[in-house]
Amino acid sequence: MRGREHTMEQNQTPMSEFTKIRLEKLIQLQEKGRDPFVNEKFDYTHHSVDIIDKFEELEEKDVSIAGRIMLIRGHGKASFLTIQDSEGRIQVYVRQDVVGEESYTDFKTYDIGDIIGVTGTVFRTHKGEITVKAKEVTLLTKSLHPLPDKHAGLKDPDLRYRQRYVDLIVNPEVKESFIKRSKAIKALKEYLDNRGFLEVDTPILSTIAGGANARPFKTHHNTLNLEMYMRIANELYLKRLIVGGFEKVYEMGRMFRNEGMDINHNPEYTAIEIYQAYVDYEEIMRLTEGIVSYMAEKSTGSMVVDYQGTEIDFTPPWRRISMIDAVKEYVGVDFNKIDTDEEAIAIAKEKGIELTPATMTRGHIISLFFEEFCEEHMVQPTFVTGHPVEISPLSKRDPLDTRLTHRFEAFANRWEIANAFSELNDPVDQRQRFEDQMRQKELGDDEAHEMDEDFLNAIEVGLPPTGGLGIGVDRVIMLLTNASSIRDVILFPTMKPIGKKDEENQDL
C-alpha cells in the first residue's frame, strides 16, 4: 500500500496501547504550543449536507466545516480524509503545499476520531466526489480512544447502551432513530397545543405513590425527615388541576417504576398524561387515535409503519372490542354468563390460570384471562374497553353494569400503548375504591393503590366530568422507529455498573 492509510480497522495491539500512543501525540503537540484544547470555538459556515445539496451554488466558493475524522488516506504530501458532522459526511483534500509544511506535519499525526475544523474551497474530484480542498486545518479535540472497527462496528448491545456517545458516532441509524423520536414528540405536543391543551409541570417526588398500580422507588428527604416516592404516574396531580378550573392539561416526562426489566420496560421511562374536562372516554378514544396517527405521519411520513416485518396501520378509526367480548372470541368463555366469584374461580382453574388471594374475584379473573389469552391477538391498533372495577380504581363505573368501568386500553403490536377512562368523580365511590385497594395491599398486592386523603379532598371539592389518558411514549416510539427494545429509544437506559454480577434479563 502506498503512503499511509488509517481506517477504523486496527491491528491486535491492545486498546490501552493505542491510547498511550495518542496521548504521546497530544503531549508532543502541547510541547510545540499547539494544544488543541485551548480552542474555545470554531466558526463553521456549513454542514456537510449543505455543501453536497448546494454544490452548484458553492462550487469554487470558500466554506468552513467542523467534524470528526472517520477516515484518512495518505499519499505522501497529500491526503484525503472523511469527516462526519451532525448532518452527515464529506471528503476533505489536504495538500502540504497549500496548508504549509509545518501544518501538514502536524496533520499527519491526527487520528481517526479527532475533531477538526477545516476552511477551504468546494470542488469535485475527477472521480466525481464533492470535496473541500483545505486551506487550513485546525485540531479542535484530540481523541484518546480509537473508534470501533468500521466493518465490525459497535454491535455489542451492552456496550452500545453504556457508551451511547460512541454508538451515535459509528452507527448512523441510531442517530436517525433519535431524530425521529424528537419529531414524534414534537408532533404529539403540537397536536395537543393546537387543540388548546396547556402543558404543565407536577411533582416528581411525593409522599404517596399514586395514580397507578405499580411498585415505586423510595427515597428519604433529610430536612423534613420524610419517606418519599418517585412518581409512578402524574394522574392525581393533573386531576387536581381540573378541579382547580383548568379544562385541558397535559404533562410529559419521566415516570419511575421499581419493577422488572425487559424489552418493553425500563425503570424510568417517558409517558404523557392528558386530561380534558366535560368529555368522556369515547372522546378520549378519538383523541388517542388522532395523536398516535399524527405522530406516525409527522415522524415517518405515513400512518402505516413496518415493525419487525409486520405492517401496522395507525389510520383512524381503530378497532374496538370489550374485554369480555375479547375473552369470548379468543378463549370461548363468556363472562356475561358467569356472575359469581366462585364460578369465575372454577373456570380459571379449569383453564390453568394461576390465582393469588388478591386476584380471586370475577373482575380480576376476567383481566387475567385477557392478559393470558387475548393480548397476543392485539396486533393492529385496538381499543379494549369494559375493564372490571377491581382493576380500575380511578375509573367511572358503567351505569349498565356497575361491575365494569368506562375505561379503555389501546394496544398495537400486542403491547399496551395507552390507558384511559372517564374519570371517577364520585368522592364516596372513590373512597370506597381506595379502601378496597388497601385491603388488596393487605392480601399481598404490593402494587395496590395507596390512600390519598388530599386527592379525596380535591374530589370532594368537585371534579367535573373528565376524560383522562396516559400514553407510553417510549413504546409508541419503538413502533415508529422499528426498535426491538425500549433501550433502543432511550438515549441512556438503566444499566448495572460494570463489574457487578450480570443478572439482567438476557432478552433485553
JOTAWO-V887484 format. One record per residue. N is the residue number from 0. RES is the residue in one small letter. SS is DSSP state (h for helix, s for strand, l for the rest). PHI is phi in whole degrees, 0 to 359 (* if undefined). D_LAST is the distance of its C-alpha to the last C-alpha in whole Angstrom. Layout:
[[N	RES	SS	PHI	D_LAST] [N	RES	SS	PHI	D_LAST]]
//
This chain:
[[0	m	l	*	43] [1	r	l	283	45] [2	g	l	62	45] [3	r	s	233	41] [4	e	s	219	38] [5	h	s	255	35] [6	t	l	228	32] [7	m	l	282	28] [8	e	l	281	29] [9	q	l	235	30] [10	n	l	279	31] [11	q	l	275	30] [12	t	l	299	32] [13	p	l	302	29] [14	m	h	303	27] [15	s	h	300	30] [16	e	h	291	33] [17	f	h	298	32] [18	t	h	298	31] [19	k	h	298	35] [20	i	h	297	36] [21	r	h	294	35] [22	l	h	296	36] [23	e	h	296	40] [24	k	h	299	40] [25	l	h	297	39] [26	i	h	299	42] [27	q	h	298	44] [28	l	h	296	44] [29	q	h	295	44] [30	e	h	294	47] [31	k	l	272	49] [32	g	l	80	48] [33	r	l	240	45] [34	d	l	293	43] [35	p	h	294	40] [36	f	h	279	39] [37	v	h	278	42] [38	n	l	288	41] [39	e	l	261	40] [40	k	l	202	40] [41	f	l	214	41] [42	d	l	274	42] [43	y	l	268	40] [44	t	l	256	42] [45	h	l	216	40] [46	h	l	264	36] [47	s	h	304	35] [48	v	h	294	35] [49	d	h	302	38] [50	i	h	293	40] [51	i	h	293	39] [52	d	h	289	39] [53	k	l	245	43] [54	f	h	301	44] [55	e	h	300	48] [56	e	h	284	48] [57	l	h	259	47] [58	e	l	303	48] [59	e	l	69	51] [60	k	l	261	50] [61	d	s	276	48] [62	v	s	222	45] [63	s	s	233	43] [64	i	s	227	39] [65	a	s	217	36] [66	g	s	177	33] [67	r	s	260	31] [68	i	s	290	32] [69	m	s	248	30] [70	l	s	200	33] [71	i	s	229	36] [72	r	s	237	39] [73	g	s	255	42] [74	h	s	223	46] [75	g	l	67	48] [76	k	l	265	49] [77	a	s	215	47] [78	s	s	217	43] [79	f	s	250	41] [80	l	s	219	37] [81	t	s	248	34] [82	i	s	244	33] [83	q	s	242	30] [84	d	l	246	31] [85	s	l	291	29] [86	e	l	255	30] [87	g	l	165	30] [88	r	s	231	32] [89	i	s	210	35] [90	q	s	273	38] [91	v	s	233	40] [92	y	s	248	43] [93	v	s	240	45] [94	r	s	241	48] [95	q	h	298	50] [96	d	h	287	53] [97	v	h	262	52] [98	v	h	275	50] [99	g	l	101	52] [100	e	h	298	52] [101	e	h	294	51] [102	s	h	295	48] [103	y	h	290	47] [104	t	h	298	47] [105	d	h	297	45] [106	f	h	302	43] [107	k	l	294	42] [108	t	l	268	41] [109	y	l	288	38] [110	d	l	235	34] [111	i	l	304	31] [112	g	l	103	29] [113	d	l	295	33] [114	i	s	254	33] [115	i	s	230	37] [116	g	s	245	39] [117	v	s	229	41] [118	t	s	244	45] [119	g	s	187	46] [120	t	s	248	48] [121	v	s	277	46] [122	f	s	208	47] [123	r	s	243	46] [124	t	l	289	46] [125	h	l	293	48] [126	k	l	273	45] [127	g	l	92	44] [128	e	l	269	41] [129	i	s	292	42] [130	t	s	217	42] [131	v	s	253	43] [132	k	s	275	46] [133	a	s	288	45] [134	k	s	259	48] [135	e	s	209	47] [136	v	s	236	43] [137	t	s	241	42] [138	l	s	282	39] [139	l	s	259	37] [140	t	s	211	35] [141	k	l	265	34] [142	s	l	276	31] [143	l	l	266	31] [144	h	l	237	27] [145	p	l	290	27] [146	l	l	283	25] [147	p	l	300	22] [148	d	l	307	24] [149	k	l	294	25] [150	h	l	274	24] [151	a	l	286	21] [152	g	l	67	20] [153	l	l	251	17] [154	k	l	255	14] [155	d	l	297	12] [156	p	h	303	9] [157	d	h	300	9] [158	l	h	292	13] [159	r	h	299	13] [160	y	h	288	11] [161	r	h	288	13] [162	q	l	244	16] [163	r	h	301	16] [164	y	h	298	20] [165	v	h	286	20] [166	d	h	305	17] [167	l	h	293	19] [168	i	h	289	22] [169	v	h	262	21] [170	n	l	240	19] [171	p	h	304	21] [172	e	h	294	19] [173	v	h	293	17] [174	k	h	300	20] [175	e	h	298	21] [176	s	h	297	18] [177	f	h	283	19] [178	i	h	293	22] [179	k	h	296	22] [180	r	h	301	20] [181	s	h	299	23] [182	k	h	296	25] [183	a	h	294	24] [184	i	h	292	24] [185	k	h	299	28] [186	a	h	295	28] [187	l	h	302	27] [188	k	h	295	29] [189	e	h	299	32] [190	y	h	301	32] [191	l	h	286	33] [192	d	h	300	35] [193	n	l	292	37] [194	r	l	251	38] [195	g	l	85	39] [196	f	l	280	36] [197	l	s	253	36] [198	e	s	278	33] [199	v	l	229	33] [200	d	l	235	31] [201	t	l	232	31] [202	p	l	298	30] [203	i	l	266	27] [204	l	s	259	28] [205	s	s	209	30] [206	t	l	276	32] [207	i	l	228	31] [208	a	l	270	27] [209	g	l	235	28] [210	g	l	99	27] [211	a	l	194	25] [212	n	l	266	24] [213	a	l	197	21] [214	r	l	270	21] [215	p	l	268	22] [216	f	l	274	21] [217	k	s	254	25] [218	t	s	214	27] [219	h	s	226	31] [220	h	s	266	33] [221	n	l	293	36] [222	t	l	297	39] [223	l	l	274	39] [224	n	l	53	37] [225	l	s	237	35] [226	e	s	281	32] [227	m	s	231	30] [228	y	s	232	26] [229	m	s	280	24] [230	r	l	296	24] [231	i	l	263	22] [232	a	l	194	24] [233	n	l	251	27] [234	e	h	303	29] [235	l	h	292	32] [236	y	h	290	33] [237	l	h	294	33] [238	k	h	291	35] [239	r	h	299	37] [240	l	h	292	38] [241	i	h	294	39] [242	v	h	302	41] [243	g	l	287	43] [244	g	l	121	44] [245	f	l	289	41] [246	e	l	256	40] [247	k	s	219	37] [248	v	s	225	34] [249	y	s	210	31] [250	e	s	215	28] [251	m	s	245	25] [252	g	s	179	23] [253	r	s	282	20] [254	m	s	244	20] [255	f	s	225	18] [256	r	l	227	17] [257	n	l	273	17] [258	e	l	228	14] [259	g	l	296	11] [260	m	l	241	8] [261	d	s	206	5] [262	i	l	294	5] [263	n	l	249	9] [264	h	s	228	9] [265	n	l	232	10] [266	p	l	305	13] [267	e	s	242	15] [268	y	s	210	15] [269	t	s	260	18] [270	a	s	222	20] [271	i	s	233	24] [272	e	s	239	27] [273	i	s	226	30] [274	y	s	227	33] [275	q	s	224	36] [276	a	s	286	40] [277	y	l	70	42] [278	v	l	230	39] [279	d	l	253	38] [280	y	h	291	34] [281	e	h	295	36] [282	e	h	294	36] [283	i	h	292	33] [284	m	h	299	31] [285	r	h	295	33] [286	l	h	297	32] [287	t	h	297	28] [288	e	h	293	29] [289	g	h	292	31] [290	i	h	298	28] [291	v	h	293	25] [292	s	h	294	28] [293	y	h	292	29] [294	m	h	301	26] [295	a	h	296	25] [296	e	h	294	28] [297	k	h	288	29] [298	s	h	266	25] [299	t	h	241	25] [300	g	l	90	29] [301	s	l	206	28] [302	m	l	275	28] [303	v	s	250	26] [304	v	s	238	23] [305	d	s	260	21] [306	y	s	242	17] [307	q	l	50	16] [308	g	l	91	20] [309	t	s	249	21] [310	e	s	278	23] [311	i	s	242	23] [312	d	s	254	26] [313	f	l	271	26] [314	t	l	298	30] [315	p	l	291	32] [316	p	l	275	33] [317	w	l	270	30] [318	r	s	298	30] [319	r	s	231	31] [320	i	s	206	31] [321	s	s	282	32] [322	m	h	299	29] [323	i	h	295	32] [324	d	h	293	33] [325	a	h	295	30] [326	v	h	297	30] [327	k	h	296	33] [328	e	h	290	32] [329	y	h	261	29] [330	v	h	242	30] [331	g	l	84	34] [332	v	l	252	34] [333	d	l	255	37] [334	f	h	285	36] [335	n	h	294	39] [336	k	h	255	41] [337	i	l	243	39] [338	d	l	258	41] [339	t	l	247	40] [340	d	h	297	38] [341	e	h	297	39] [342	e	h	296	39] [343	a	h	294	35] [344	i	h	299	35] [345	a	h	297	36] [346	i	h	289	35] [347	a	h	294	31] [348	k	h	296	32] [349	e	h	297	33] [350	k	l	267	30] [351	g	l	79	28] [352	i	l	280	27] [353	e	l	277	26] [354	l	l	247	28] [355	t	l	235	28] [356	p	h	306	31] [357	a	h	276	30] [358	t	h	239	29] [359	m	l	266	32] [360	t	l	232	34] [361	r	h	305	34] [362	g	h	297	32] [363	h	h	298	29] [364	i	h	290	29] [365	i	h	302	30] [366	s	h	297	26] [367	l	h	296	25] [368	f	h	300	26] [369	f	h	297	25] [370	e	h	299	21] [371	e	h	284	22] [372	f	h	243	24] [373	c	h	248	24] [374	e	h	304	21] [375	e	h	297	20] [376	h	h	267	23] [377	m	l	273	22] [378	v	l	276	21] [379	q	l	283	24] [380	p	l	308	24] [381	t	s	217	26] [382	f	s	264	28] [383	v	s	257	28] [384	t	s	242	30] [385	g	l	71	32] [386	h	l	286	30] [387	p	s	299	32] [388	v	h	295	33] [389	e	h	298	32] [390	i	h	254	28] [391	s	l	224	30] [392	p	l	291	32] [393	l	l	242	32] [394	s	s	259	33] [395	k	l	288	37] [396	r	s	289	38] [397	d	s	281	39] [398	p	l	296	43] [399	l	l	276	43] [400	d	s	206	41] [401	t	s	290	40] [402	r	s	281	38] [403	l	s	247	36] [404	t	s	231	35] [405	h	l	273	35] [406	r	s	226	31] [407	f	s	220	28] [408	e	s	242	25] [409	a	s	261	24] [410	f	s	241	21] [411	a	s	204	20] [412	n	l	55	18] [413	r	l	74	18] [414	w	s	255	16] [415	e	s	284	18] [416	i	s	247	19] [417	a	s	205	22] [418	n	s	219	24] [419	a	s	203	28] [420	f	s	194	31] [421	s	s	287	35] [422	e	s	291	35] [423	l	l	293	37] [424	n	l	238	40] [425	d	l	273	42] [426	p	h	294	42] [427	v	h	291	44] [428	d	h	297	41] [429	q	h	298	38] [430	r	h	297	40] [431	q	h	297	40] [432	r	h	297	36] [433	f	h	298	35] [434	e	h	295	37] [435	d	h	296	36] [436	q	h	296	32] [437	m	h	296	34] [438	r	h	294	35] [439	q	h	296	31] [440	k	h	297	30] [441	e	h	295	33] [442	l	l	277	32] [443	g	l	113	28] [444	d	l	274	26] [445	d	l	282	25] [446	e	l	257	23] [447	a	l	296	27] [448	h	l	290	29] [449	e	l	274	31] [450	m	l	289	35] [451	d	l	231	35] [452	e	h	294	39] [453	d	h	293	39] [454	f	h	295	37] [455	l	h	299	40] [456	n	h	297	42] [457	a	h	297	41] [458	i	h	296	41] [459	e	h	292	45] [460	v	h	296	46] [461	g	h	130	45] [462	l	l	259	42] [463	p	l	295	43] [464	p	l	308	41] [465	t	s	216	38] [466	g	s	254	35] [467	g	s	233	31] [468	l	s	214	28] [469	g	s	236	24] [470	i	s	240	22] [471	g	s	281	18] [472	v	h	300	18] [473	d	h	299	15] [474	r	h	292	14] [475	v	h	297	18] [476	i	h	298	17] [477	m	h	304	14] [478	l	h	294	16] [479	l	h	283	19] [480	t	h	251	17] [481	n	l	61	15] [482	a	l	272	12] [483	s	l	276	9] [484	s	l	220	7] [485	i	h	299	8] [486	r	h	293	8] [487	d	h	282	10] [488	v	l	242	13] [489	i	l	247	13] [490	l	l	302	15] [491	f	l	230	14] [492	p	l	291	11] [493	t	l	293	11] [494	m	l	224	11] [495	k	l	289	13] [496	p	l	300	16] [497	i	l	300	16] [498	g	l	106	18] [499	k	l	278	17] [500	k	l	302	16] [501	d	l	276	12] [502	e	l	245	11] [503	e	l	292	8] [504	n	l	303	6] [505	q	l	290	5] [506	d	l	276	4] [507	l	l	295	0]]
//
